[in-house]
Amino acid sequence: MKNVETSRRSKNRKLPLSMLYRVRGIDMDRLQCIIICDFLIFAKQATLKLSQMYPRNRWVLLLLLCLSQIAIVSFFSSGFISKKLHSLDSDDGGNLSNFLNGCSKKSLLKKTLEKGTVSKMVIMVIDAWQERFFSRRKVMQFLHQLTSNGQAVAFTARLQIPTVTMPRIKAITAGVVPSFADIVNNFASSSISIDNIIDRLNDKGYRCTFCGDDTWLRLFPNRFDNHSAGVMSFYVNDFREVDDSVTLCMRARFATTSIKTWDLMILHYLGFDHIGHYLGGTHNEINNKLIEMDSIIKELYEKLHEIYSTNFSLIILGDHGMTESGNHGGPSELETLVPIVYVDGRKRTTNRNVLGAASVEQIDIVPTLATLFNVPIPKENLGVTLFPYIAFDHSNLSMLISVLQNIEQFRKLGVSSSKLNQCINRFYDNLQKYCSTNASQNIGGLIWDCVGELRKVQSKFLHVRTDINSVRLIVAIGLSTIVYFRNRPLSTYLTIFTQLLHPVAFFASSLIEEEHDIQQVFSTLLSTVIS
């Protein structure tokens, strides 16, 4: 019995400290908070003691206070900035590539995959185009006409904070959820380092061109052709010439000598966002800009239809929304709900505009583009393909392969889901039957069930990426107060308390209405305390 107990103890010693605490039911984050809190309180007491022992060496006190503050800021940042996910497998093809190589109907499957590709695609990003500007304001008549006659599918897409341009560009190209650290990078955008759809397209030989917000050119240097043109995004009082420059660039790229030099064009119009910042989100100029954007969409559609007949795609989306005051960056629905409209060169036989009610994420555009261009999905992508929603004249087999590629990419992120495993097994069973008999079964129900399971897994991922450790934030703020604590007269603390009462009063509507009286009371009380 003694040997067994000793063996158990020796096994426990081999476990990592974090694992031991998890086994015993202790929250590791709270334990870290307690340890760091105790350490910094001890450091503060030691600092005061040293300052008493060595009154002439004030630099010692200053140094320790600086180190304590650095520790607190680091602790705060660890709770505020979300964790990154990394792909567990560097193999792009996975089991699907191996299976297709061994399939006797390999050439037919290859044709099925290539059938989903398009000759030309234009992605038009309208900065700060919130969902209500499309669904409630019916001034974009041409785009609404496309959705009503079956040539376009409209989605309401949700996005994650921070709702500013540079993090959203990362999201719609890499399928990731940016952190608040990207707000700082928004003002000094550097080259993107994570796997993304632009690099995937370049690797496969697709040619990309760009016109619009120069943030794209800073994030993707040397990825677009030499004819690409960027415009500055910080002249918010300019909402006409900045968009005219983008349109002129677009028309030049559609010229006869240039049209065959690119496969994907990305346009980013800034004027809409500038109107919000300069005039507000309810100004009459908003409708004028919506009408202008609608006319550009019509021009793009007609140019593509004239040259490529029906083999083209046009995607219009907002990078983020805006509040009624014209600002953005926060978590309100006005800022986090945007439209995504997929325009197909072919007309559907049925009106599928009802799919606009589907719950989708903005990052879902990434695996969708990967399917449409038949390129691998970026490794850290958290988006779920929209291909089953937008597929036109495609068999269930092409939808199956699209969803299967998405599931396998999710599994490389460490996903553990028994239902997704069942989906994979059933998908491969159907592919095996196709390879053997050259006949695909009716698997529409299976595809939509697996898309639903992908949505559930995606929701869990997004919760992890956007979850902020509030315990660490509160402890860090408290410790910061301790570090700055000094022996002061009682009147100092009474003054601070009096000043804090004023913002607290804003939580009561009745006190807000009588703020002029409250201000007089606080001013009198503050004068009394100071005197």
GUMAR-474685 format. One line per 3 residues: their letters; for each residue y, x, z of C-alpha. Coordinates in nm, 3 decimals, decimal comma, padded with zeros to 5 digits. Last residue first. Layout:
N
A) Y X Z; ...
//
This chain:
531
SIV) 07,423 -01,027 00,218; 07,135 -01,000 -00,026; 06,945 -01,287 00,134
TSL) 07,248 -01,516 00,146; 07,340 -01,445 -00,215; 06,983 -01,521 -00,323
LTS) 06,980 -01,850 -00,132; 07,310 -01,956 -00,288; 07,194 -01,863 -00,637
FVQ) 06,860 -02,039 -00,584; 07,030 -02,359 -00,468; 07,276 -02,351 -00,759
QID) 06,996 -02,293 -01,008; 06,802 -02,590 -00,871; 07,104 -02,814 -00,930
HEE) 07,140 -02,702 -01,293; 06,762 -02,724 -01,339; 06,757 -03,095 -01,262
EIL) 06,562 -03,192 -01,574; 06,342 -02,886 -01,530; 06,272 -02,985 -01,170
SSA) 06,152 -03,328 -01,284; 05,927 -03,170 -01,546; 05,747 -02,959 -01,286
FFA) 05,589 -02,633 -01,408; 05,935 -02,487 -01,472; 05,989 -02,456 -01,095
VPH) 05,753 -02,157 -01,092; 06,000 -01,975 -01,319; 06,273 -02,008 -01,049
LLQ) 06,057 -01,945 -00,744; 05,981 -01,592 -00,860; 06,344 -01,487 -00,819
TFI) 06,347 -01,608 -00,459; 06,027 -01,417 -00,380; 06,174 -01,098 -00,525
TLY) 06,487 -01,138 -00,315; 06,282 -01,209 -00,003; 06,084 -00,895 -00,075
TSL) 06,400 -00,685 -00,092; 06,550 -00,852 00,216; 06,252 -00,735 00,423
PRN) 06,361 -00,375 00,375; 06,130 -00,153 00,169; 05,825 00,055 00,247
RFY) 05,669 00,120 -00,092; 05,430 -00,063 -00,324; 05,432 00,065 -00,681
VIT) 05,065 00,155 -00,681; 04,975 -00,171 -00,507; 05,148 -00,379 -00,776
SLG) 04,958 -00,193 -01,047; 04,641 -00,264 -00,853; 04,709 -00,636 -00,868
IAV) 04,776 -00,625 -01,242; 04,456 -00,429 -01,297; 04,255 -00,669 -01,077
ILR) 04,384 -00,971 -01,268; 04,309 -00,816 -01,607; 03,967 -00,694 -01,501
VSN) 03,867 -01,038 -01,377; 04,004 -01,202 -01,694; 03,759 -01,015 -01,916
IDT) 03,873 -01,148 -02,253; 03,618 -01,314 -02,481; 03,716 -01,302 -02,849
RVH) 03,428 -01,085 -02,972; 03,169 -01,242 -02,743; 03,273 -01,596 -02,836
LFK) 03,271 -01,503 -03,204; 02,914 -01,380 -03,176; 02,799 -01,697 -03,001
SQV) 02,964 -01,915 -03,266; 02,802 -01,710 -03,541; 02,459 -01,773 -03,392
KRL) 02,524 -02,148 -03,395; 02,661 -02,137 -03,750; 02,357 -01,942 -03,869
EGV) 02,141 -02,220 -03,725; 02,333 -02,476 -03,929; 02,290 -02,267 -04,244
CDW) 01,917 -02,260 -04,165; 01,898 -02,639 -04,147; 02,103 -02,664 -04,468
ILG) 01,859 -02,440 -04,656; 01,551 -02,617 -04,522; 01,684 -02,956 -04,633
GIN) 01,752 -02,829 -04,985; 01,403 -02,685 -05,018; 01,271 -02,889 -05,310
QSA) 01,007 -02,649 -05,432; 01,045 -02,363 -05,677; 00,803 -02,313 -05,963
NTS) 00,717 -01,983 -06,129; 00,362 -02,015 -05,988; 00,305 -01,683 -05,811
CYK) 00,658 -01,544 -05,779; 00,789 -01,891 -05,694; 00,519 -01,938 -05,432
QLN) 00,616 -01,604 -05,278; 00,982 -01,706 -05,276; 00,888 -02,025 -05,091
DYF) 00,689 -01,834 -04,831; 00,973 -01,583 -04,803; 01,216 -01,861 -04,715
RNI) 00,973 -02,012 -04,464; 00,935 -01,679 -04,284; 01,310 -01,613 -04,285
CQN) 01,389 -01,960 -04,154; 01,132 -01,922 -03,876; 01,297 -01,596 -03,774
LKS) 01,631 -01,776 -03,773; 01,480 -02,038 -03,543; 01,343 -01,772 -03,306
SSV) 01,686 -01,617 -03,272; 01,756 -01,259 -03,164; 02,057 -01,119 -03,347
GLK) 02,094 -00,741 -03,317; 02,362 -00,689 -03,580; 02,091 -00,608 -03,835
RFQ) 01,963 -00,963 -03,785; 02,295 -01,099 -03,912; 02,251 -00,910 -04,243
EIN) 01,901 -01,058 -04,277; 02,040 -01,407 -04,223; 02,317 -01,360 -04,482
QLV) 02,074 -01,228 -04,742; 01,850 -01,529 -04,676; 02,143 -01,769 -04,718
SIL) 02,224 -01,630 -05,064; 01,857 -01,612 -05,164; 01,805 -01,976 -05,069
MSL) 02,118 -02,086 -05,255; 01,990 -01,912 -05,570; 01,651 -02,081 -05,528
NSH) 01,807 -02,423 -05,471; 01,913 -02,404 -05,832; 02,270 -02,350 -05,939
DFA) 02,480 -02,580 -06,155; 02,774 -02,549 -05,916; 02,746 -02,376 -05,580
IYP) 03,052 -02,445 -05,363; 02,894 -02,577 -05,044; 02,570 -02,376 -05,068
FLT) 02,783 -02,063 -05,135; 02,989 -02,094 -04,817; 02,817 -01,793 -04,662
VGL) 02,841 -01,750 -04,287; 03,085 -01,485 -04,163; 03,017 -01,230 -03,888
NEK) 03,031 -00,925 -04,115; 02,962 -00,587 -03,955; 02,750 -00,455 -04,243
PIP) 02,955 -00,580 -04,537; 02,739 -00,813 -04,753; 02,572 -00,639 -05,047
VNF) 02,702 -00,718 -05,398; 02,613 -01,007 -05,630; 02,976 -01,088 -05,719
LTA) 02,958 -01,455 -05,614; 02,718 -01,369 -05,332; 02,939 -01,097 -05,182
LTP) 03,241 -01,324 -05,222; 03,066 -01,588 -05,010; 02,961 -01,325 -04,755
VID) 03,333 -01,246 -04,704; 03,484 -01,597 -04,731; 03,308 -01,701 -04,412
IQE) 03,571 -01,493 -04,225; 03,803 -01,796 -04,234; 03,555 -01,993 -04,028
VSA) 03,403 -02,323 -04,132; 03,364 -02,671 -03,989; 03,301 -02,903 -04,282
AGL) 03,566 -03,171 -04,334; 03,656 -03,022 -04,670; 03,303 -03,111 -04,773
VNR) 03,435 -03,456 -04,856; 03,598 -03,299 -05,161; 03,258 -03,298 -05,325
NTT) 03,340 -03,549 -05,597; 03,040 -03,571 -05,824; 02,979 -03,447 -06,179
RKR) 03,145 -03,119 -06,100; 03,396 -02,968 -06,338; 03,354 -02,604 -06,430
GDV) 03,617 -02,335 -06,382; 03,561 -02,358 -06,009; 03,847 -02,374 -05,760
YVI) 03,772 -02,286 -05,399; 04,040 -02,403 -05,156; 04,061 -02,246 -04,811
PVL) 04,310 -02,418 -04,584; 04,433 -02,276 -04,252; 04,384 -02,363 -03,885
TEL) 04,470 -02,093 -03,628; 04,852 -02,103 -03,619; 04,913 -02,478 -03,613
ESP) 04,605 -02,510 -03,395; 04,768 -02,294 -03,128; 04,619 -01,951 -03,046
GGH) 04,919 -01,718 -03,088; 05,049 -01,473 -03,348; 05,279 -01,702 -03,544
NGS) 05,641 -01,811 -03,563; 05,810 -02,068 -03,785; 05,957 -02,287 -03,508
ETM) 05,711 -02,561 -03,598; 05,434 -02,307 -03,551; 05,282 -02,103 -03,832
GHD) 04,944 -02,061 -03,996; 04,732 -01,758 -04,081; 04,603 -01,575 -04,391
GLI) 04,633 -01,892 -04,596; 04,389 -01,954 -04,877; 04,359 -02,007 -05,252
ILS) 04,043 -01,905 -05,435; 04,017 -01,917 -05,815; 03,689 -01,878 -05,999
FNT) 03,602 -01,805 -06,361; 03,339 -01,886 -06,623; 03,477 -02,219 -06,748
SYI) 03,682 -02,124 -07,056; 03,743 -01,753 -07,002; 04,075 -01,698 -07,181
EHL) 04,235 -02,043 -07,184; 04,076 -02,148 -06,855; 04,200 -01,834 -06,679
KEY) 04,556 -01,880 -06,808; 04,555 -02,253 -06,727; 04,427 -02,196 -06,374
LEK) 04,676 -01,919 -06,302; 04,968 -02,130 -06,428; 04,854 -02,428 -06,220
IIS) 04,828 -02,210 -05,910; 05,178 -02,075 -05,982; 05,311 -02,432 -06,009
DME) 05,148 -02,519 -05,677; 05,310 -02,216 -05,512; 05,652 -02,333 -05,633
ILK) 05,590 -02,688 -05,506; 05,490 -02,547 -05,167; 05,806 -02,332 -05,167
NNI) 06,024 -02,637 -05,227; 05,841 -02,824 -04,952; 05,910 -02,546 -04,701
ENH) 06,278 -02,528 -04,803; 06,324 -02,861 -04,624; 06,294 -02,679 -04,291
TGG) 06,012 -02,773 -04,052; 05,856 -02,429 -03,998; 06,182 -02,252 -03,919
LYH) 06,466 -02,111 -04,129; 06,424 -01,732 -04,111; 06,078 -01,684 -03,965
GIH) 05,926 -01,986 -04,138; 06,100 -01,916 -04,468; 05,971 -01,559 -04,454
DFG) 05,612 -01,680 -04,414; 05,641 -01,892 -04,728; 05,800 -01,608 -04,922
LYH) 05,515 -01,365 -04,861; 05,279 -01,427 -05,154; 04,963 -01,213 -05,159
LIM) 04,781 -01,196 -05,493; 04,435 -01,044 -05,532; 04,289 -00,994 -05,880
LDW) 03,920 -00,930 -05,935; 03,756 -00,819 -06,260; 04,023 -00,587 -06,402
TKI) 04,098 -00,391 -06,721; 04,018 -00,671 -06,966; 04,336 -00,866 -06,892
STT) 04,560 -00,563 -06,937; 04,631 -00,531 -07,311; 04,643 -00,908 -07,365
AFR) 04,878 -00,961 -07,073; 04,730 -01,120 -06,762; 04,816 -00,813 -06,550
ARM) 05,181 -00,845 -06,657; 05,184 -01,210 -06,551; 05,058 -01,117 -06,204
CLT) 05,322 -00,845 -06,161; 05,595 -01,091 -06,258; 05,453 -01,344 -06,009
VSD) 05,452 -01,088 -05,728; 05,812 -00,988 -05,799; 05,918 -01,354 -05,803
DVE) 05,761 -01,390 -05,459; 05,982 -01,120 -05,301; 06,278 -01,242 -05,506
RFD) 06,266 -01,586 -05,345; 06,191 -01,566 -04,973; 06,429 -01,288 -04,873
NVY) 06,568 -01,336 -04,521; 06,241 -01,203 -04,380; 06,285 -00,856 -04,526
FSM) 05,983 -00,716 -04,336; 05,705 -00,768 -04,592; 05,785 -00,500 -04,849
VGA) 05,632 -00,557 -05,193; 05,325 -00,394 -05,345; 05,229 -00,336 -05,706
SHN) 04,891 -00,271 -05,868; 04,901 -00,103 -06,210; 04,725 00,209 -06,080
DFR) 04,408 00,016 -06,001; 04,311 -00,091 -05,649; 04,091 00,106 -05,409
NPF) 04,311 00,418 -05,401; 04,452 00,323 -05,060; 04,299 00,009 -04,907
LRL) 04,480 -00,062 -04,579; 04,810 00,078 -04,705; 04,776 -00,104 -05,038
WTD) 04,692 -00,429 -04,859; 04,995 -00,398 -04,629; 05,200 -00,378 -04,949
DGC) 05,225 -00,758 -04,956; 05,191 -00,867 -05,319; 05,013 -00,778 -05,642
FTC) 04,662 -00,631 -05,655; 04,398 -00,514 -05,901; 04,025 -00,465 -05,852
RYG) 03,770 -00,325 -06,095; 03,402 -00,391 -06,023; 03,182 -00,083 -06,054
KDN) 02,927 -00,166 -05,785; 03,081 00,080 -05,537; 03,425 -00,068 -05,607
LRD) 03,300 -00,415 -05,517; 03,147 -00,294 -05,192; 03,467 -00,106 -05,108
IIN) 03,669 -00,426 -05,150; 03,409 -00,628 -04,954; 03,444 -00,421 -04,639
DIS) 03,266 -00,161 -04,425; 03,494 -00,030 -04,153; 03,757 00,244 -04,189
ISS) 04,062 00,052 -04,308; 04,347 00,284 -04,404; 04,646 00,272 -04,173
SAF) 04,892 -00,009 -04,110; 05,197 00,093 -03,911; 05,355 -00,234 -03,797
NNV) 05,027 -00,428 -03,800; 04,866 -00,138 -03,613; 05,037 -00,259 -03,297
IDA) 04,897 -00,608 -03,349; 04,560 -00,448 -03,429; 04,514 -00,356 -03,062
FSP) 04,485 -00,730 -02,999; 04,138 -00,720 -03,152; 04,013 -00,799 -03,501
VVG) 03,722 -01,040 -03,560; 03,512 -00,903 -03,845; 03,422 -01,040 -04,188
ATI) 03,524 -00,717 -04,361; 03,769 -00,842 -04,626; 03,890 -01,172 -04,478
AKI) 03,901 -01,036 -04,122; 04,074 -00,710 -04,207; 04,341 -00,905 -04,392
RPM) 04,372 -01,128 -04,084; 04,430 -00,827 -03,860; 04,711 -00,712 -04,095
TVT) 04,882 -01,050 -04,126; 04,926 -01,183 -03,775; 04,726 -01,453 -03,598
PIQ) 04,587 -01,245 -03,311; 04,381 -01,452 -03,256; 04,084 -01,605 -03,431
LRA) 04,059 -01,815 -03,744; 03,953 -02,169 -03,824; 03,904 -02,292 -04,176
TFA) 03,970 -02,639 -04,315; 03,786 -02,644 -04,643; 03,876 -02,771 -04,989
VAQ) 03,633 -02,779 -05,282; 03,783 -02,766 -05,630; 03,684 -02,885 -05,975
GNS) 03,564 -03,225 -05,855; 03,838 -03,452 -05,987; 04,000 -03,504 -05,645
TLQ) 04,007 -03,138 -05,548; 04,167 -03,036 -05,877; 04,428 -03,313 -05,850
HLF) 04,517 -03,199 -05,499; 04,585 -02,852 -05,640; 04,804 -02,998 -05,915
QMV) 05,001 -03,220 -05,677; 05,098 -02,963 -05,417; 05,358 -03,202 -05,269
KRR) 05,105 -03,407 -05,075; 05,214 -03,285 -04,733; 04,945 -03,386 -04,486
SFF) 04,640 -03,192 -04,603; 04,808 -02,888 -04,760; 05,097 -02,812 -04,524
REQ) 04,877 -02,936 -04,242; 04,632 -02,648 -04,290; 04,886 -02,371 -04,238
WAD) 05,008 -02,145 -04,516; 05,152 -01,852 -04,314; 05,118 -01,608 -04,608
IVM) 04,978 -01,765 -04,922; 04,681 -01,555 -05,033; 04,570 -01,606 -05,394
IVM) 04,228 -01,471 -05,483; 04,171 -01,450 -05,858; 03,822 -01,417 -06,001
KSV) 03,701 -01,325 -06,345; 03,361 -01,305 -06,511; 03,178 -01,488 -06,232
TGK) 02,847 -01,411 -06,064; 02,605 -01,683 -05,953; 02,388 -01,654 -06,262
ELT) 02,330 -01,288 -06,181; 02,110 -01,382 -05,885; 01,902 -01,625 -06,090
KKL) 01,876 -01,371 -06,371; 01,738 -01,118 -06,123; 01,488 -01,376 -06,002
LSK) 01,370 -01,426 -06,360; 01,336 -01,051 -06,414; 01,140 -01,006 -06,091
KSC) 00,887 -01,278 -06,176; 00,595 -01,052 -06,078; 00,762 -00,991 -05,741
GNL) 00,717 -00,646 -05,588; 01,076 -00,532 -05,644; 01,198 -00,868 -05,516
FNS) 01,010 -00,822 -05,189; 01,144 -00,472 -05,128; 01,497 -00,590 -05,196
LNG) 01,452 -00,888 -04,960; 01,312 -00,675 -04,678; 01,638 -00,488 -04,632
GDD) 01,879 -00,435 -04,917; 02,165 -00,268 -04,738; 01,965 -00,024 -04,524
SDL) 02,195 00,120 -04,257; 02,034 -00,076 -03,975; 02,164 -00,155 -03,627
SHL) 02,503 -00,274 -03,750; 02,774 -00,225 -03,495; 02,965 -00,480 -03,292
KKS) 03,294 -00,390 -03,134; 03,407 -00,500 -02,789; 03,727 -00,693 -02,731
IFG) 04,050 -00,541 -02,603; 04,184 -00,703 -02,287; 03,926 -00,605 -02,027
SSF) 03,900 -00,240 -02,123; 04,277 -00,235 -02,175; 04,342 -00,333 -01,813
FSV) 04,116 -00,054 -01,686; 04,290 00,197 -01,911; 04,630 00,077 -01,788
IAI) 04,512 00,107 -01,428; 04,379 00,460 -01,477; 04,705 00,567 -01,641
QSL) 04,898 00,417 -01,349; 04,689 00,610 -01,098; 04,741 00,932 -01,290
CLL) 05,117 00,877 -01,293; 05,121 00,802 -00,920; 04,920 01,115 -00,853
LLL) 05,161 01,330 -01,054; 05,470 01,183 -00,888; 05,330 01,237 -00,540
VWR) 05,242 01,597 -00,621; 05,587 01,645 -00,778; 05,742 01,555 -00,445
NRP) 05,635 01,888 -00,303; 05,904 01,923 -00,038; 05,763 01,647 00,183
YMQ) 05,423 01,817 00,200; 05,231 01,651 00,483; 05,417 01,320 00,453
SLK) 05,387 01,314 00,072; 05,022 01,407 00,109; 04,959 01,109 00,335
LTA) 05,138 00,872 00,096; 04,929 01,002 -00,192; 04,608 00,974 00,010
QKA) 04,688 00,611 00,087; 04,750 00,542 -00,283; 04,437 00,726 -00,387
FIL) 04,233 00,525 -00,134; 04,376 00,204 -00,277; 04,292 00,339 -00,623
FDC) 03,933 00,416 -00,529; 03,875 00,085 -00,354; 04,003 -00,107 -00,658
III) 03,794 00,107 -00,892; 03,479 00,037 -00,692; 03,551 -00,336 -00,652
CQL) 03,634 -00,384 -01,021; 03,322 -00,193 -01,124; 03,113 -00,422 -00,903
RDM) 03,279 -00,727 -01,056; 03,190 -00,605 -01,405; 02,834 -00,523 -01,297
DIG) 02,771 -00,875 -01,168; 02,504 -00,836 -00,900; 02,171 -01,020 -00,939
RVR) 01,943 -00,749 -00,803; 01,799 -00,681 -01,147; 02,149 -00,656 -01,293
YLM) 02,244 -00,405 -01,024; 01,945 -00,190 -01,104; 02,018 -00,206 -01,477
SLP) 02,376 -00,084 -01,428; 02,252 00,209 -01,219; 02,009 00,317 -01,489
LKR) 01,641 00,290 -01,391; 01,452 00,604 -01,296; 01,518 00,554 -00,927
NKS) 01,365 00,209 -00,945; 01,043 00,354 -01,079; 01,029 00,599 -00,790
RRS) 01,080 00,314 -00,547; 00,799 00,113 -00,701; 00,566 00,411 -00,687
TEV) 00,652 00,465 -00,322; 00,573 00,100 -00,250; 00,239 00,131 -00,434
NKM) 00,158 00,452 -00,248; 00,231 00,285 00,086; 00,000 00,000 00,000
//
